[in-house]
């Protein structure tokens, strides 16, 4: 019997409450309610373009600011990815996506290496998109890479519009992670000469 590649995470702190369910072998269905509409939109794009089924319910001390909630959602999503992958048997491991969004062009390349590292090279000139602090995009990606044990490079090749750049980044995350988590029947065991990721 093949184990379903589903990660479920529930996290409660004095600042946030988050419940996430991620199915790596989904069809892009999502139900996301973080109380931050811009983040809901970005995570919906991630799920749709990665073909992941994703449910998120999250609340936090947004009356202070969005930092704690955005960071903790990144932590929980990374944990869900890591749990869903388990031993990483048969996965392609690497994924990349060039995503255009009007004038913006973003590359995201990742390795499900077990070694967290983030190279973040987006130039977000606006401090806010609506009520969302754009510096939190990097915080989200850092939290996800650390808890998901992912090596991730995010690079901007063109673009001026901050919304377009962020949207391209989340779509690219979905596309690249979707590719990296695919099972290739030719791969026997773990895709590493070490025998472990």
C-alpha positions as CSV (number, residue, x, y, z in Angstrom):
1,X,0.0,0.0,0.0
2,X,1.4,3.4,-1.0
3,X,1.5,5.9,1.8
4,X,-0.4,9.2,1.0
5,X,2.0,12.1,0.9
6,X,0.0,14.4,3.2
7,X,1.4,16.7,5.9
8,X,-0.8,17.9,8.7
9,X,0.5,20.5,11.2
10,X,-1.1,22.3,14.1
11,X,0.8,25.0,15.9
12,X,-0.4,27.1,18.9
13,X,1.6,29.8,20.6
14,X,0.7,32.8,22.6
15,X,0.9,34.8,19.3
16,X,-0.6,32.5,16.7
17,X,-2.8,29.5,16.0
18,X,-2.3,27.6,12.7
19,X,-3.7,24.5,11.2
20,X,-2.4,23.2,7.9
21,X,-3.2,20.2,5.7
22,X,-1.1,19.7,2.6
23,X,-1.5,16.9,0.0
24,X,1.4,16.8,-2.4
25,X,-0.6,14.6,-4.8
26,X,-3.6,16.8,-5.2
27,X,-5.1,18.8,-8.0
28,X,-4.7,22.4,-6.9
29,X,-7.8,22.6,-4.6
30,X,-7.4,25.0,-1.7
31,X,-9.3,26.5,1.2
32,X,-7.2,29.2,2.8
33,X,-8.2,31.6,5.6
34,X,-5.3,33.3,7.3
35,X,-7.1,36.6,8.0
36,X,-4.5,38.3,5.8
37,X,-6.2,38.6,2.4
38,X,-3.0,39.3,0.4
39,X,-1.3,36.2,1.9
40,X,-4.5,34.1,1.2
41,X,-4.2,35.1,-2.4
42,X,-0.5,34.2,-2.7
43,X,-0.9,30.8,-1.0
44,X,-3.9,30.1,-3.3
45,X,-1.6,30.7,-6.2
46,X,1.1,28.4,-4.7
47,X,-1.4,25.6,-4.3
48,X,-3.0,26.0,-7.7
49,X,0.2,26.2,-9.7
50,X,1.9,23.4,-7.7
51,X,-1.2,21.1,-8.0
52,X,-1.3,20.7,-4.2
53,X,-4.4,20.4,-2.2
54,X,-4.0,22.9,0.7
55,X,-6.1,23.8,3.7
56,X,-5.0,26.5,6.0
57,X,-6.8,28.1,9.0
58,X,-4.7,30.7,10.8
59,X,-5.2,33.4,13.3
60,X,-2.7,35.6,15.1
61,X,-1.9,38.9,16.8
62,X,-2.4,40.9,13.6
63,X,-3.4,43.9,15.7
64,X,0.3,44.2,16.5
65,X,1.4,43.5,12.9
66,X,1.4,40.6,10.5
67,X,5.0,39.4,11.2
68,X,4.3,36.6,13.7
69,X,1.5,35.1,11.7
70,X,3.3,35.2,8.3
71,X,6.4,33.7,9.8
72,X,4.6,31.0,11.7
73,X,2.6,30.0,8.6
74,X,5.9,29.7,6.7
75,X,7.2,27.5,9.5
76,X,4.1,25.3,9.5
77,X,4.0,25.0,5.7
78,X,7.7,23.9,5.7
79,X,7.0,21.3,8.4
80,X,4.0,20.0,6.4
81,X,6.1,19.7,3.2
82,X,8.9,17.9,5.2
83,X,6.4,15.5,6.8
84,X,4.6,14.7,3.6
85,X,7.9,13.8,1.9
86,X,9.0,11.5,4.7
87,X,12.1,9.6,3.5
88,X,11.9,11.3,0.0
89,X,12.1,8.0,-1.8
90,X,11.8,8.3,-5.6
91,X,11.4,12.1,-5.8
92,X,13.0,14.1,-8.5
93,X,14.4,16.3,-5.7
94,X,15.2,19.4,-7.8
95,X,12.7,21.9,-9.2
96,X,12.9,25.2,-10.9
97,X,10.5,27.6,-12.5
98,X,10.8,30.8,-14.5
99,X,7.6,32.7,-14.1
100,X,6.6,35.9,-15.9
101,X,4.0,38.2,-14.5
102,X,3.5,41.1,-17.0
103,X,6.8,43.1,-16.8
104,X,8.2,40.9,-13.9
105,X,10.3,37.8,-14.4
106,X,11.3,35.6,-11.5
107,X,13.3,32.4,-11.2
108,X,12.9,30.1,-8.3
109,X,15.2,27.0,-8.0
110,X,15.1,24.6,-5.1
111,X,16.6,21.4,-3.8
112,X,14.9,19.2,-1.2
113,X,18.3,18.6,0.2
114,X,17.6,18.4,3.9
115,X,19.9,21.5,4.2
116,X,18.1,24.8,4.7
117,X,19.4,27.7,2.8
118,X,17.7,30.8,1.3
119,X,19.2,33.1,-1.3
120,X,16.6,35.9,-1.6
121,X,17.1,38.4,-4.4
122,X,13.9,40.2,-5.0
123,X,13.9,44.0,-5.1
124,X,10.6,45.0,-3.6
125,X,10.5,48.8,-3.8
126,X,7.1,49.4,-2.2
127,X,7.0,48.8,1.5
128,X,3.4,47.7,1.4
129,X,0.9,46.1,-0.9
130,X,-2.4,47.1,0.5
131,X,-1.9,46.5,4.2
132,X,0.7,43.8,3.7
133,X,4.3,44.6,4.7
134,X,6.4,43.4,1.7
135,X,9.5,42.7,3.9
136,X,7.4,39.8,5.2
137,X,7.8,37.9,1.9
138,X,11.4,37.2,2.7
139,X,10.5,36.2,6.3
140,X,7.9,33.7,4.9
141,X,10.4,32.2,2.5
142,X,13.1,32.0,5.2
143,X,10.7,30.3,7.7
144,X,9.6,27.8,5.0
145,X,13.1,26.9,3.9
146,X,14.4,26.4,7.5
147,X,11.5,24.2,8.7
148,X,11.1,22.4,5.4
149,X,14.9,21.8,5.1
150,X,15.0,23.2,1.6
151,X,17.7,24.9,-0.3
152,X,16.0,27.7,-2.3
153,X,17.2,30.5,-4.6
154,X,14.9,33.2,-5.6
155,X,16.1,35.7,-8.2
156,X,14.5,38.6,-10.1
157,X,15.4,39.1,-13.7
158,X,13.0,41.9,-14.5
159,X,10.2,43.8,-12.9
160,X,9.2,47.0,-11.2
161,X,5.7,46.3,-9.9
162,X,6.0,44.9,-6.3
163,X,2.7,43.0,-6.5
164,X,3.8,41.3,-9.8
165,X,7.1,40.3,-8.4
166,X,5.6,38.7,-5.2
167,X,2.9,37.0,-7.2
168,X,5.5,35.5,-9.6
169,X,7.5,34.3,-6.7
170,X,4.6,32.4,-5.1
171,X,3.6,30.9,-8.5
172,X,7.2,29.9,-9.0
173,X,7.4,28.3,-5.6
174,X,4.3,26.2,-6.5
175,X,5.7,25.1,-9.9
176,X,9.2,24.3,-8.6
177,X,8.1,22.4,-5.6
178,X,5.5,20.5,-7.7
179,X,8.3,19.4,-10.0
180,X,10.7,18.5,-7.2
181,X,8.2,16.4,-5.3
182,X,7.2,14.4,-8.4
183,X,7.9,10.6,-8.2
184,X,10.1,9.2,-11.0
185,X,9.7,5.5,-11.2
186,X,13.3,5.2,-12.6
187,X,14.7,6.5,-9.3
188,X,15.4,3.7,-6.9
189,X,15.5,4.8,-3.3
190,X,16.8,8.2,-2.2
191,X,18.0,10.5,-5.0
192,X,21.5,11.0,-3.4
193,X,24.8,9.2,-3.5
194,X,24.8,9.6,0.3
195,X,21.7,7.5,0.6
196,X,20.0,10.1,2.7
197,X,18.5,13.6,2.3
